[in-house]
Amino acid sequence: MGSITSVRKLKAVLTLALLLCGGRVSRAQPASLPSPIYHGVLGFSLAEGKIDRATGVATLTVRHARLLLSPTSDGIFPDREPILVVLGANTFTLAAGMLKAPHGGKVLSYRAQRNSDATGIRYFRIWKIAGPSGVPGASRGVYGLRFALRGLNLARLNVQEFLCLPMEVIVGDDDGSLSAFLTSPSFQSERFSIPCDCYTSVGYGTALPEPAPGCFSRLVR
C-alpha cells in the first residue's frame, strides 16, 4: 500500500507541475490570427466566380493578383506566418506553416483536400516577383498571388446589381487591400465578376457603388 500511495503522490506532483508550466499537454492552443501593421496594396485583373441564386453562397477565383508591400514593411514570410483572406464579412484563414514549396521551388502553395466541400480557401499560391528596390518610399517587395475561395456569403447580389466590398490579403503583419467592385449580368445569372476597384470615395457596401473608369469594358456578359 505504501508504494501505491507514493506513486499516486508522484503523479499528482507531475500533474501540478505540467499545469504550472502552461498545461500544453492537455489543452490545444488557439491559432493566432494575423494583425497587420504594415499596409500595402492589393491589385488584380478580372476575377470571376459563381453564385447559387437560391442560397447566395458563392465561389471566387483570383488568378492574376499582385501584393505590393508597404515601404515600411520588414518583409513577409508566407511559409511561417498565418494568412487571412477577407471579402466583406467573409473571412478565411490558413494557419502558419500550411504553405509549402514543392520540390524546393520558389512558389509557396496550399490546396484543400480533393472532394472537400468545406467552406474556406480552396487553394492559395504566392511567389516573389521583386525585392526591395532601394529607392526611398518604394514598395519593400512585390508578390504574385493566385487563390480561390469557397463558401462566400454574397446574398446581396440577389437584390443589388453592384456591390462595393473591402478586400484584403493579410500575411503576418502585412496586408494589401482594395475596394472590390462586384457585379453580375443579371439577377438570374450564376456568374459574377470583380472587374475593377470601386472609387475610394464610395463607402463600403453602399447600394450604388461607383466603379473605376473603364470598368464596364471588362464586365462578365
N, C-alpha and C positions, 0 to 999 in steps of 0.2 A: 504493500500500500504506500509505503514511503517513497518508493521510486516513481510510482504513478503520479503521486502528488507533486513531486519535483518536476516531472515532465510537463504537467499541466501549468505549473507556475512559470516554467521556461517559455512555453507557448504564449502565455499571457504577456510576458515581458517583451517577447519578439513582436507580438501584435501591436502593443503600445508603441514600440519603437518605430514600426512602419507608419503608424498613424501620425506620429510626431514628425516624421520625415516627409509628410505630404500625402500619404495614402495612395501613391501612384500605382501600387499593385492591384488595388481593388476598384479604383474609380477611373473611368475614361475621362480624359481632359477634353473639353470642347475645343474645336478648331477655331483659331482666332481669325477674324475677317480682316482683310486689308483696310487700312485707313490712310488715304492719300494725303500727302502734304505738298507734293510737287505736281503742279497741274500743267499738263501738256495739251496736245491737240490730237483728236481722232478724225480721220478723214477716209472716205471710201467712194468708189464709183457705185453704180446701181446695185442695190441689194434687193433680193426678191424672196417672197415667202408665199405660204398657203394658209388659208383660214377656213375653219369649219364654221359655216354660217349658222348652224344650229346651236353651237356651244360658244362660239367666239374664241376658241382655242386655236393657236396658230404656231407655225414653224417659220423660221427665218434663216436664210443662208447669206453670209457676207463673204465674198470670195476675194476681193481686192481691197484691203484696208491698210492704212498706214497709221502708226502711232509715233508721234513726234514728242520726244521728252522735253520737259521744261529746261530752260537754260540753267536753272539752279539745281537740277537733279543730280543725285550722286550715283545714278545708274540703276538698272534693273537686273534681276537675277531670276528669270522665269522658272528655272528648274528648282529653285529653293524658296520661292515666295508664293503666297496664295494669290489666286486670280479671281476677279469678280467681273461679271458682265451684266450691265444694267440697261434696261429699256423701259422707261416709265416706272411703273410699280413692280415690274418683273426683275428679279434678282437671281442670278445663277452663279455658283461658286465652284472653284476647283481648289482643293487643299494643296498646301505647299508640297512639292515633290511628285505631283501627279503628271507633270510634263516630262517626257523622256526624249532623248536624241537617239533614234535607231541607228545602229552600226557606227556610232561615233560621229554622226552627221551634225550639221550646223542648225538644222531645223528641229526645234523642240515641239513635240506634239502629244496630244491626248485624244483618244477615241473611246466613246462609250461602248459597252458590250453590244455585240450584234444581236438583233432581235429584241432589243430592250425598248420598251415603250415608256420608260421613266422620263419624267419632266427634267429638263436641265440642258447641259451643254452636250451636244451630240459629238462634236469634235472641235478641237482648238489647235491651231498651229501658229507659231511665232518664230521669226528669224531676224537676224540683224542685217540691215541694209547699209547703214553708215554709222560710224562712231562720231565722237565729238570732233568738230572742225577746228576748234581752237579759236574761232572768231568770237569776240566778246558779244554776248547776247544771243548767240545762235543756239539751236537745239543741242542737247547733250547726246543725241543719238536718234536714229530713225529705224523703226522695226516694221516688218511686214506682218500682216495678220490674215488668217482665214479662220472662220468659225461658223458653226451652225447651232441654233437654239431650238428647243422643242418644249411645248407647253406654255407658250406665251398667252397671257390673257389680253386679247385685243378686241373684246366685245364691242367697244365703242365704234369700231369700224362698221358695225351693223347699223349705226344711226348717224354717223358723221362721215362725210365724203373725204375729209382730210383730218389728220391728226398731227400735232407737233409735240413730240415727246423727248425728254432728255435721254441721251445715250452715253454710256461710259464703259471703258475698258480699264480696269484697275489692276496693276501688277505691283504687289507690295505697297510701298508708299508713293507710287507714281500713278497718275491716271492720264487718260486722254478722253476728251468729251466733245460732244456736238449736240445740236438741237436737230433731231431727225424728223423729216417730213414724210409721213406715211399716207399712202393713198391707194385706192383700188378702182378698177374700171367701172364697177357698179356694185350695188348692194347685193347682187346675186352672184357675182364672180367670186370664185375661191382664191383668186390671185390678188396679191397686193405687192407694193414695192416701196422702197425708200430711195427715190431718185436723186435727192439732194438735201441740203440743210434747210431749216427754217431760218428766217431772219432773226437775229439775236434780239431784236426789239419786241418780238412777239412772245407773250407769256406761254409757258408750257401748258399744254392741254387745252388751249383755247379752242372755241368752236370753229373759228375761221382763221387758221394759221396762214401766214404768207410765205410762199416758197421763194428760194433764191432765184435770181434772174436766169432764164434759160432752162429752168427745171422741167417744164412741161414737155420739152422735146425728148425727155428720157422716160416718160411715164409708160407703165405697162398697159398695153392695149389688148 
